[in-house]
Amino acid sequence: MTGETTVRTAVRFHGRSAQRETVRALLDGLRAHSGHLVVTGEPGLGRTALLQWAARSFRAGSVLHLGPAADRRAPATAEELLGTLRAAAGEAPLLVCVDDAHLWDAPARAALGRAAEILHTGGRIGLLLSVAGHRAVDAEYARLPVVRLDPLAPSHADALLDDVTDGATAPAVREQLLAEAEGNPALLLALVRRLSPAELRGLRPLPTPLADAGTLAAVAGRALSGPSPDAHDLLLTVSAAVRASDGPDVDTGLVLDALRHLRPEPAPAPAADPLPEVLAGAGDRLRFHSPLLRRTVHATAAPDRRRAAHRALADVLEAGGHRLPALLHRSWSLSGRTPVARLADRLAALAADGTVPASPRLRTKAYARAAELTADGAARAERYTAAAEQALLAGRPDRARPLLAAARGCAAPAAVRGRAELARGMAELRDGPVGDAHQSLLLAASLLAADAPADAATATLAAAVAAWAAGDLPACLAALSPGPVGPPGPPGPVGRRQAPGRCPDPVRDHRVGMRALLEGRLDRAAPSLEQVVERGRTDDRPEALLRSASAALLLGKVDAARRAGARALAAARQLGSDALVPQALEYLAYAELRAGRHSQARVHAEDGLRTALSAGQRNTAAHHRAVLALAASIEEEPQAVARHVEAALATARRHGLAQAATLAEWAAARADLGRGRPHDAADRLGLLVLPGPGRGHFAVWRLAVPCFVEAAVLAGRPEDTHEVLTDFAGWAAFGADPQAAAQLARCHALLAPQDRADDLYLRALARHDEAGGDFERARTALLYGKWLRRRRRPREARGRLGTALAGFDRCGAGVWAAQARAELRALGAAPQARGAGTLTRLTPQQLRIARHVAEGATNREVALTLAVSTRTVDYHLRKVFAALGVRSRLELARMVEQAEQDQGAGRSEKTGAQP
């Protein structure tokens, strides 16, 4: 040890927003009634911290902490315990925090669990328990509601590290700390505490291994105390087997066979005897409840016994023909870290062999282990780089970055350094500042140009993609400029080496087409991009299919983009390329959005958001959030739009994602427009589309022009639209957007004098019929119907507004359907909302909640007003929406307002009543 770092207490609670919201609902509800909740999670995830936060946050009454220590005077039954708690509470609410409730003895657990179940019989007592997540929940607590703590998201772990070190950690050290901690906050703090200030700043080498046995055991605490020798061998064998597994579980048969090698005498079978409480069995698979305890078992085992377990696993796997995992275990059975050239070469060869069945995760481990056993610096750098490439394919940039840092510490030729820089740039492109990614990728292209022109072409195209994401048009054009490029390989994730000539110049065609498109030369862009689209019809590789989907979107061929994106998604999933799945879903979501299929876009974006966050791709996640915001802007309440916009912009601003930021801002403005707030919409959109330094992304802002023209006209500012409408006319003539011609005619109709508007609206509707798309056609019909109503042509207006309403209902555009209903209501012809009932169908409590929500109150405000929990409000509000057939709070507000107007006029309370 070279000294330790004193870790100061974190200034704020990082992450856990969903869990804190659940606990907050329990605390808020104690003003009116009792409640209970169980918090669980593996050691180190912050169960105690969450209980302490709850105690600090509770202001309505007092807090009582009950510990696991035995007390002979403690109440023996649930009734006695509950009586004691009620006496302590008096007339005020009481929060009871019970940390480590699993450590109570069986009678005390039974009393505590039963007391929680009968709390509702009186008083206002909140029971907040924490139990260990490394074991099954005790039967006494199994019927109680549970909130589970998961590992911190990368952004929250990163923020915690900055908080406790004042941002003084060197980038390479930061990457290794975050990778080793795996989202466990206590382990992250323990690792920081273990390092000296010089090590934290990268001035001295880090200890190896970084998470040693002592550090892991200290975080695990008493969770692994006292297993029998047989149980310990079982735990060790499972933990060793998982190291060469694709997931967190392993085959029970493999473990039993290895145990027979490890202990020749008869050993109890896991299926026959009760498993150790830290293990879980499901079918023919075994796993640890806690990843931390799995690592701790392996690290704290006696070295000879640990090597023997790996040797036993290698023998069993070799006999079964599983060459790569067997060789990995054989390498781990060696003593020390002495380089073994022959074994390292065999590992690297098997990892590179495409005929060997193995996932990118397993190949990552094989390459990394081969690098550890390699003495030659250049070969070691190449193997660390290959491991990082596979980690990116597996969707683990957190694992790729430390591997790249290890490669950087070895002397290597330009081609290897270029591959490492390419991998680093791709990691930053998906989860970092895209300006940094652009520079890394350009550097990679220059390093690879002489020896690996195919990879150089890939790097150059990726640099253009990074500049595109950043909204830097000059940099994008420069990257796409003609240059000496050899036979190209597939863009996208690195690590899949390909012989030259397998695909005839797909990267060159993509570059030529993109550049011509950005220069406004569709005649030159179309042939090259169509070649890329066409190749996607016969290629089954996810990279080629993603290129095809991208080219189709550039050409406005949304159906071709959808087909290629769907095939890319299937291919990526079949190959286990977790890094490509979020990108395929992104292209699918954009294609559905361009086609006006907002519901399908939302489904793909929700799936894409989950997979992007799981793969550590915050930039891709930001794009999915922007799509979700755009979908929510037509079909949900404003809170959903605001939530997605805020999350998208948070990443976009940190990482320079101009495209995602523009889409998110457009979504916020379109939500304003849908809710009848044209002034707000015009203000937002003006920043995006009007000339100036703040104009939105060069390839996106024109898509928002039709919304801006509509908002500006409705806000009485038509003069603001002339310059941008000229630009949009050029975009429509360009032909890359099938909806643009109809939208242009609609914009002209909005701005035209009365004697010309009629024909222009009809022309716009005819163009919509050619292009398809329910939502945009319904918007034009709505504006036309409004115009007709104000020109006192009610019969024609009623027809257009009815068509608009049907179109909005068909595509799920609830916010806009409400506008159409309001217009029809003004004509005296408002239909009842689809599936809607009357307010008399609501219970008294539901009616009270509906009226508060209609007045603009949030769920929490309603809960406080009515002295109920937010969960109760959520439940009743879902019932209200279902009973009335409404989709949003805005639509509910309009229905309540109309019903009460009808009552005031002396009529029976009916929504949509005919006058």
N, C-alpha and C positions, 0 to 999 in steps of 0.2 A: 504493500500500500504506500502511496505517495502522499497521503493526506485525504481528508474528507471535506466535502462541501456542506456548509450549514444550510439546510433547506428551510426557507421561511414559510410560514403558513400561507396557503393560497388566499389571495385577496377576495376572490369571489367563487361562487359555485359554478363549475364548468359543466355544461351539458345537462342532461337529465330533465329537460323541460317537460316531456310527457309525464315522467314519474312525479315531478313536483306538482304538476297540474292535478294529478289524481290525488295526491296527498292534500293539496290545497282544497279540493272539493270536500274531502273528509273534514278538514278544519272548519270550512265555511258552514257545513251542515250542522256542526255542534251547537249553533245558535238555536236550533229548533229540535234536534233529535240526536240520538246516539248513533254511533257508527264504528266500524272496525275495518282494519286493513293489515295485510301481511306484506312486508318488504323482503325480498330474497335476492340472492346473488352470490357469486363465488367470492372467496376471500379477496379483499383488496379493492372491491368495486365501489365501496362507499355506503354500505348499509347503515353503519353508525353515523356517518356524516349526514345522511338524509334524515335520520331521526333527530339529530341535533338541529338541522335546519328547520324541521317541523316545530320543534320546541321553541326555537327563537321566533318563528313566524306566528305562533299562536298568541293572540291578544285578547280573545274573548273570555278567558278564564285562566285557571292555574294549570301547571304541568306537574305530573307525578312520574318519576322514573322508578321502575321496578327492575332489579337486577336478578341474575340467576342464582345468587348465593342462597343456600338453604337457610330457612328461618323456621325454627320449631314452632314459633307462634303464628306462622302464616296460616290464613284460612284454609281449611281442608276441603271445602266443597265450593262449587261454582257460586251457589247462593250466598255463602259466607263471604267469598271474595267480592261479589257484586255489592253486597251490603256494605263492606268496608269502603269500596270505591265511592258509593253514593254518599256515605258519611263524609268522606274526604271532599267530595265535590260541593256539598251543601246545595244552595240554590243556583250556583253558577255552573257553566260548562267546565268540564275537566278533560284534559288530554293526558292519557296514560301511555308512556313510551316504555316498551319492553324490548331491550336489545338482547340478541342471542337467546331468544325464547326456546330454541331447540335444546339448550343446555339445562333447562329445568328438568327435574326428575319426572317420571311418568305420572304420578298422581297430581303433581303441580301443573303439568301440561294439560292433563284432562280437565282440571278445574278452570284453567285459563281459557282453554278452547271452548268449554261449555259456557263460561261467563260471556265470552264474545258473542255467542249465538243468542243469548237471552238479554243482551243489552237493551233491546228495543222495548222491553217491558216497562221501562221508566227511566227518568233522568236524562241528562245530556252528557254522556260520557263517550269519549273517543278512545278506542284501543288501537294503538299503532305498534305492531310487533315486527321484529326482524328475525329471520331464520336463515340458516346457512343454505347456500345454493349448491354446495358440492355434494349434496345427498338428497334423497327423496324427502319431500315435506312430510313431517310427522302426521300420523292419522288424525291426531287431535286438532290439527290446524287445516286439514285438507279441504274442509268445506268453506273456509273463509276466502274472501276475495284477495287476490295476489297481484302485486306490482313487482315486475322482475327488472333488475338492473343488468344491463348488457355492457360490454366494453365501450369505452368512450369512442365516439367518432374521431377520425383523424384530426379534424379541425379543432375539436375540443381538447384532445390530448396535446396538440400543438400549443393551444392557448394556455393550458395548464403549465406546460414546460416553460413558456415565456414568463408566466406569472411568478413562478418560484425561482427563476434564474435571472430575472430582469432582461431577458433576451440575449444573454451573454454566451449562449452555446454556439459553437462553431457549426456551420451547416452540415458537414459530414458527421459530426458527433450527434447532432440533432436527429439525423436520419436513423442512425444506429440505435439511439435511445428509444425512439418511437417504435421502431420495428421490434426491438426486444421486449418492450412493455406490452405490446399487443392490446393497447387500450385499457390496461389495468392501472388506474391512477396510483394505487399504493406501490405497485412495482415500479412505476415510472419514478416516483419520488425516492424510492430506495436506491434505484440505479444512479440517480443524480447525487444522492447522499454519498454513494460509494466512491465517486470520482473526485479527484482534486480539482481546484480551479484551473490548473494548467491543462489537465486532461479535458475538462469541459470546453476550453477554448481551442482545443486541437493542437496545443503546443507539445504534448507528450502522447505517446501511443496509449490506446485504451487497453485495459486488462482483458485477457482472453481466458474463458468466455466472459462476456460482459455481465450476463445474468448468471452468476455462479451459484453453487449449491447453498451457500450461506444466505445469500440475498433472497433466493426463492423460498427457502425454509422459513426465513423470518416473516415474509409476507403470508405464507400459508398458515403459520401459527400452529394451533393444536389440531388442525383438521386431519393430519396423517399420523396421529399418535398411536403407537402400539399395535400394528398389525402382526399377526402370527407369521412365522417363516413361510408357510405355504401361501398365505394371503399376500405377503410381500412379493414372492416370486410371481404370483399371478399379476399383481399390479405392475411390476417391473416389465414383465413380458408384454403386457398390453401397451404400456407406455413406449417400449422400444419398437413394437410393431407399428404403432401409429406414425413413427418418424418416416417410414417408407410407404405410407398409405396415402391415397388421394384425399381422404376425408378424416373426420375426427373418430371414426370407428373402424374396427378390424374384424376379420372373420374369426368366429369362435373356434372353428376347427384348426385354423392356423395356430392360434394361441395354445390349444390343448396339445397339438403335436409338438410345438416348441417346448412346452413344459415337460413333456416326456423325455425330450433330449436333455433338458436342463436338470431334471431330477429323475434319474432312471427308476427310482423306487416309485411305487404307485402314488399318484397325487390326486387329490380330490378334484372332480370336474366342476367347473362353474355352474353347469346346468343342474348338478345334483345337490350341491350345498348352497346356502345363501351367499350371494355375492358380497364382497366388502361394500360398505355403504357408499363409497366414492365411485363405484362402478355402476353402470346401467346396462342391462341386457335387453335387446330388442330382436326377436327372431334368432337368427344365427350370427348376430353382430354384438360386439362389446365396445363400450366407450366409457370415458371418464365423464362424470357430471361437470367437472371443472377442468378447463385447459391448463390453468395454473398448477393444479395438483398433479396433472399428468407430467408436466415439465419438472415439477419438484421431485416426484418419485424417481424419474430418470436421473436427475442431477445429483440427488443425495445417495443413490445406491453405491455400494462398494464398487470400485472400478473393476475388479476381477469379475464380480457377479454381473455387472452391466455388460462387460464384453462377452461373458458366457451366454447371456440372453440373446445378444445379437448373433453370436455364432450359431446358437440353436435355431434361430429364425432363418439364418442363411441356409443351413442344412435342409430345412423343411422346404423353403422356397425353391432351392436348386432342384430338389427331387421332383417338384411340381412343374418345372420348366419356366419359372418366373425369373428370368435372367437379371433384369435390371434391379428390382428390389433385393434379390438375393445378393448381388454384388455390392449394393449399398450397405446391407447389413454386414457383409464380410469386411468391408472397409472400416466400419465402426467397431468391429471386434479386434482391431489392431490396438496395440498399446502405444500411447503417445501420439504425436502429430508428425512423426518423421516422414518425409516424402518417400513414397513408394511409386516409382516411375511406372512400372508395368501395370499395377492395379489402377493407377490414375489414367493411363492410356486406355485401358479396357472400359473404365467407367465413362470416359468422354466419348469413346467410339459407340457404346451402346446408347448413350443419350442422344447422339447425332443420327442414329439409325432410325429412319422413318418407318421401317418394317417392324420394329419392336413396339408392341402395344404399351403406350405410356402416355399419361397426361402431361401437359406443360408443367404442372406443379412437381410431378415426379422427376421430370427432366431437369427442372431447376435444381432440385436437391442433388441429382447426380453430377451435374456440371460443377456445382459449388463444392461438393466433396472432392471431385477430381482436382479442382484448383487448389484445395487445401493440401493435397498430397503431391502437388507438382513443385519441383525445385526451380525449373527454368522460368525466369521472369516473364518472358514473352508468352510462353505457353500458358502460364498461370493467368496472365491478363486476358488472354483469349477465352479461357474457360470461365473466368468470372463474368466476362462480357456475355458469353453465350448463356450463362445462368440468368443474368439480368434480362436478356431478351425473352427467355422462356417465362420468367416471372411476369413480365409485361403481358405476354400472351395469356397467362393464367389470371390476369386481372389483379396482380399484387404489386403495384408500383412501390408500396412501402417496403417490399422485399427487394425490389430491383435497385433502389437507390443505394443501400449499403453495399451491394455487390458491385455496383459501378464505382463506388468509392474505393473498394478494395482493388479493382482493376486499375484505377488511376495511380495507385501506389506502386505499380510494377512497370518496368521498362517494356515498351511494346512498339511494334512498327506502326506506321501511319494507318494502315488498313484496319488494324485492331482498334487503335484510338478512334478512328472514324466510326467504327461500329458502336463503340461505347458512347460516343457523342450522339450518334443517331438514336440509340436507346434512351439516352438522357433527354434528348429533345422530344421524343415521343411521350415520355413520362410527363414532362412539363406541359406538353400540348393538351393533355387530358386532365392534368391536376397541378397546374402551376401558372405563373405569369406567361402569357403566350408570347410576349415580347422576348423573354428569355428563351423560350422554345424556338422562336424564329432564328435567333442568333446561333443557338446550339446546332440547329439543323443545317444552317448555311456552313458552319464550321465542319460539320460531318461531311457535307457534300464535297468540300475542298479536300479533306483528308482522304476521301474514298475515290476521288476522280481517277487517279492513275491506276490503282490496282483493282478496284471494284466499281466499275462504272454503273452497273445495275443498281447497286445500293446508293450510289451518288444521285442517280435519277430519283430514286425513292425519297431521299433526304431533301432534294430540291423541291419536289412536289409537296412534301410535308411542310417545308418552310413557307410555301405559298399558302397552304391551308392555315398555318399559324398567323400569317399576315392578314388573311381573310377574316379570321376570327377576331383579330384586333381592330379591324376596320381600316387598316393601313393600305390604301390603294396603291400608292407608289411602290411600297415594298412588295406587295403582291405581284404587281406587273414586273418588277425587276426579277423576282424569283421565277416567274413564268417566261422570262425572255429566252430566246433561242440560245443554246449553248452546246458545247460538245458533250453529248450524252451517248453512252454505249448501250448495249442491249439491256433493257430495263427489267427489273423484277417488280413484284407487286408492291404497291404502297401500303401503308397501314402498319400494323404491328410488325416489328422486326423479329428476326430470329428464324425465319423460314428460308433457308438458302435455296436458291433455285438456279438451275442451269440456264445459261443464256439461250435465248431463242425460243423458249417454250411458248411465250406470248409475243406476237409481233408488235412491238412498240406501243403498248397500251399507255405507258406513262407519257411518252412523247405526244400521243394523240390527246391525252387529257390536258397536258400543258398548253398545247397549241390552241385547243378549243376554248379553254378557260381564258386565255389571254385575248383571243379574238372577241370573245363575248364581252369582256370588260372594256375593250376598245370600241365596242358598238358595231362590230363587223359580223353580223349574224351569218352572212353568206360564207364566210371563212370558218366560223365557229361550228356551224351545224354539221358539216361533213365529218370533222374530227370527233366531235362529241357523239355523233350517231354511231361511229365505229366503236366507241367505247360501250355504248348502250347495247349494240348488236352482239359484241363479244360476250356480254353477260348472259345472253340467251343460251349459250352452250357451255359456259364455264361453271364449274361447281365449287370453286374456291371462294371462301368468304371475302377475301381481299378484292378479287376481280368483280364480284357481285356488288360490293360496296362502291367500287368505282363506277359501275354501271348505274347504280341508283343515284349517285351524285351527279353524273352527267345527265341523266334523265330529268332530274330536278332543275338543272341549269337550263335545259331546253323547254321546260314547262310540260314535259310528258309525265304527268302524275301517275297514270296507270302503269306505265313502264317502271317508274320509280317504285311503286308499291310492289310490283312483282319481284323486282330485283332485291328490294329490301327484305321481303318475306323469305326469299330463297337464301339470302345472306344470313338471316337470323337462324334459319334451320341448319345451315352448314356450320355456323359458328358453334351452335349448341352441340351438334354432332361431334365436332372436333374437340370440344372442351375448351374452346378459346373464349374464356370469360371476358377478356378485354374487348372483343368485337361485338358482343351481344348488345351493350348499351348503344354503340354506334349504329348498329343495324336498326334498333328500335327508334333511334333518333331520326334516321332517314324515313322510316315508315310513318312516324308521327308527323313529320313535315309534309310528306306526300298526302296523308289524309287531311291535314289542315288546308293545304293548297286546293284539294278537291272539295272542300266544304264539308267533310265528314268529321265534324268536331267530336262526336262521341267516340268514334274509333281512334281519333288522334289522342284523345284523353286516355283511353285504355292502354295504348302503346306507350304513351309518355309516363303513365304511372308505373308500368312494368320497367320502362327504361330508367326511371328515377331510382327505383329499388336496386336494379342491377348496377347502375353507375355508382351509387353510394357504396354498395358491397364491394365493387372493384376498385374503390379509392379514386374515382374519376369525378372530382368536384366540378370541373369545367363542363363535362358532358351532362352532369346532373343539372347544372344551371340552364343549359339549353332545354332539357326536359321540363324544368320548372317554368320556363318561358312559354313553352307549348301548353302546359297545364293552365297558365294564366290566360292565354288566348282562348282556350276552350271554356274556361270558367267565365270569361267576360260575356259570353252569350247565354250560358245555361245555369249559372249558380248565383248565389248571393255575393255581394261585394266583398265580404270577409275572405272568401276563398281566393278571389283575385288578389286582394291585398297581401294575403299570406304568401302566395306563389311569387308575386312580383317582388316582395321584400327579400325573399330567399334568393331569387335569381340575381337581383341587383347586388346583394351582399357579396356573392362570389364574383360577379362580373366586374365590379369596381376594384376588387383586390387583384384580380388576375388580368384585367384589361380586355374583357370580352365585350367588344362593342356590339357584335351581332346579337348576343343574348340580351344585352342591356336595351337595345333598340326594340326588340320583340317584347320585352317585359313592359317597357314604357308604353308601347302601342297598346298592349293588353289593358293597362290601367286606363288609358284614354278611351278605348272602345267600351270599357265598362261604364265610364261616365256618360258616354253617348247613349248607351242602351238604357241607362237609368234616367234619361231626360235631362242631362246636365251639359248642354252643348258648350257653355262658356268654359267650364273646367276642361272639357275635352279639347276645345280649340287651343287653350293655353298650353296643354301638354303636347299636343301634336305639332303646334307651331315650332316648338323647340326641336322636334325631330325632322321636320320636312322643309322648313324655311332655310334659305341660304345663311351660312354663318359657321363659325367654328364649332358650334354645338350640334350641327346637323347629325342625324343618325347614321347608321352603317350604310356604306355606299351601295350595297346590294339589297337593302331592306327598306330604306326610308320611302321609296316610291310605292311600296305595297300599302303604306299608311296614308297616301295622298287622298284616296276616296273618302276615308273617314274624316280627314282634315277638311276637305271641301264641304262635306255635309255639316260638320260641327261649325265651321266658320259662317256658312250661310244661315244656319239656325240661330247663331249668336249675333247676327247682324253685321258680320265683317267679311262680306264677299270679296272686297277689294284685295284681301290678303292672299287670295287663291290664284291669281292670274299667272304669276311666274311659275309656280310649281305645277300648275295644270298644263302649261306648255311642255314642261319636262315629262309629265306623265303621258301626254299624247305621244311623245317620241317613244316612251317605253311600251305603250300599247301597240304602236306600229312595229315595234321590234319583234313582236310575236312570241316572246318567251313565256308570257303569262296568259293562259286561255281566258281568264276572267277580265282582263284589263280593258278590252274593247267595250264590253257592256258597262263596266264601271265608269269609263270615260264618257259614254253617252249619258249615264245617270248624272255625272258631275255637270255636264253641259246643260241638262234639263234643270238642275237646281239653280243654275246661274242665268238661265235664259229668260227673256221677257215672256209674258203670258201667251202671246200668240204663237210662240215656237216651242214652249215646254211640252205641250201635249205630244207632238210628234217625236220629240227626243225621248220622252219616257217610253213610248211605244217602241222606238228603235232599240232602246236599252233592253226592254223585255225580250225583244226578238233575238238580240245577241245572247242574252242569258239562255234562251232556248237552245241555241247552238252550242254554247259552252257547257251547259249543265251546272249543277250546284244549287241546292235548295236555298241555302242561307242568303247568298248574294241576290238571287232572284226575288226572294221574299223581302229583302231590304228595299229593293227598287219598287216592288209593288206597294210596300208600306208608304214610301215617300210619295209615290204617285197617288195613292188613295188619300193621303193627307192633303195633297195639292188639290185634288178633285173636290174634297169636302169643303175646303175653303173657297172654292169657286162655285159653291152651291150646286153641285152636281151629285146629289146624295146617292142616286141609284148606281151610277158608275163607281162612285167611291166605295159603296158597300161591297161591290163585287171585287174590286182590287184589294180592299182590306181583308175580306174573307179569304182571298187567295194567299195574301201575306200571312195571315194567322195559320192557315193550314200548312204553309211552308215552314214557318217557325216551329210549329208543333212537330212536324215531321223530322226536323233535324235537332230537336231538343233545345231550341233557343228560347228558354223560358222568359228571360228578361225582355227580349224583343217581342215575344208573343203578348206580353202584358201591354206594351205600347199599342199593338194592333187591337187588343180588346178594348183599351181605353178609347181609341178612335171610333170603334164600332159602337161603343156605349154612347158616345157623344152623338152618334147618328140615330140612337134609339134602337139599335139592332145588335146589341152586344150578346154574343152567345155565352152560355155557361161555360166556365173553364172545363177542359176535358177531364172527366172523372170527378169534378168538383161537387161537393155537397154544400149545404147551407150551414151557417154558423150554429143553428139549432142542433146540429148533430154533435156538437162538442159538449164534453162534460163541463161543469162549472169551472173546475181547475184549468182545463185546457183553454176555455174561453178567456179566463183571466190572463193566462200566459200569452195567448194570441194577441190580446189587446196591448199588453206591455211591449211585445216584440214589434207590433205595428207602430208603436210610438217611437221606436228606434232604440229600445233598451237591449243591451247585450244579455246573454244567458246568465252571466254572473250577477248583473244588476237585477234581473228578474228574480234570481234565487234569493238575493238579499232582501228584496222588497216583500216577497211572499214567504220568507223564512223557511226555504227548502234548500236542498243541495242543488248544485249545478247539474249533477247527474239526473236528478228528478226533472229538472227543466228540459234537459236534452231528450229524455224519454217522452215527455208529454208533447214536446215540439215535433218530434218525429210522427207521433200520432196525429197531431194537427195537420201536418203537411199531407199525410196519407188520406185523412178524412176529407180534406178540401181539394185534394188533387193539385196543389200548388207546388212549385219547384224552388221558390226562393222567398226570402223574407220580404223583398220588394213586392212580389205578387201577393203575398199574404197581407201586407199593409194596404194594398189597393183594394183587396177584397173586403177587409174589415171596414175600410173607409166607406166603400160603396154600400155595404150592408147597413152601416149606421146612418148614412144619408137617407137610405130607403126608409128606415125606421122613423127618422125625423120627419119625413114627408107623410107619415101616417099609414104606410103600407106594410104588409107583412114582410118580415126580414128574409129577403132572398137575394142571392148574388146573381147579377146579370139579369134582373127582372126586366121584362119588356114594359115600356111606358104606356 
